[in-house]
């Protein structure tokens, strides 16, 4: 999976939820979307970007969602 493309996609999701005045609700919205609609290999790849420190281009809501909800988002090892 192309990490840059996934970051761009996640940023688009975050932009949608960023209008919510409650930051915690926006973070939850991003995490829920990733859990529901992203297949495990996509989530593994975006976590690889996060773990590699490639967060400079990530929307802050994406970073917060990945960090806060890692346990529910991280797919089981295959």
DANORVEN-V903552 format. One record per pair of residues at least 4 apart in sequence whose ideal C-beta (glycine too) atoms are under 7 Angstrom apart, sorted by the first residue. I is the first residue (numbers start at 1). GAP is how many residues later the second one is. If there is no record, write none. Layout:
BEGIN
i=I gap=GAP
i=I gap=GAP
END
This chain:
BEGIN
i=1 gap=5
i=1 gap=40
i=1 gap=41
i=1 gap=44
i=2 gap=4
i=3 gap=4
i=3 gap=42
i=3 gap=45
i=3 gap=46
i=3 gap=51
i=4 gap=4
i=5 gap=4
i=6 gap=4
i=6 gap=36
i=6 gap=39
i=6 gap=40
i=6 gap=43
i=7 gap=4
i=7 gap=42
i=7 gap=50
i=7 gap=51
i=8 gap=4
i=9 gap=4
i=10 gap=4
i=10 gap=36
i=10 gap=48
i=10 gap=52
i=11 gap=4
i=11 gap=47
i=11 gap=48
i=11 gap=51
i=12 gap=4
i=13 gap=4
i=13 gap=17
i=13 gap=20
i=14 gap=4
i=14 gap=16
i=14 gap=45
i=14 gap=47
i=14 gap=48
i=15 gap=44
i=17 gap=9
i=17 gap=12
i=17 gap=13
i=17 gap=44
i=18 gap=8
i=18 gap=43
i=20 gap=5
i=20 gap=6
i=20 gap=9
i=22 gap=4
i=23 gap=4
i=24 gap=4
i=25 gap=4
i=26 gap=4
i=26 gap=35
i=27 gap=4
i=27 gap=34
i=27 gap=37
i=27 gap=38
i=27 gap=41
i=28 gap=4
i=29 gap=4
i=30 gap=4
i=30 gap=31
i=30 gap=32
i=30 gap=35
i=31 gap=4
i=31 gap=34
i=31 gap=38
i=31 gap=42
i=32 gap=4
i=33 gap=4
i=34 gap=4
i=34 gap=9
i=34 gap=31
i=34 gap=39
i=35 gap=37
i=35 gap=38
i=38 gap=4
i=38 gap=5
i=40 gap=4
i=40 gap=35
i=41 gap=4
i=42 gap=4
i=43 gap=4
i=43 gap=30
i=43 gap=31
i=43 gap=32
i=44 gap=4
i=44 gap=31
i=45 gap=4
i=46 gap=4
i=46 gap=20
i=47 gap=4
i=47 gap=19
i=47 gap=27
i=48 gap=4
i=49 gap=5
i=50 gap=5
i=50 gap=16
i=55 gap=8
i=58 gap=4
i=58 gap=5
i=60 gap=4
i=61 gap=4
i=62 gap=4
i=63 gap=4
i=64 gap=4
i=65 gap=4
i=66 gap=4
i=66 gap=7
i=69 gap=4
i=70 gap=4
END
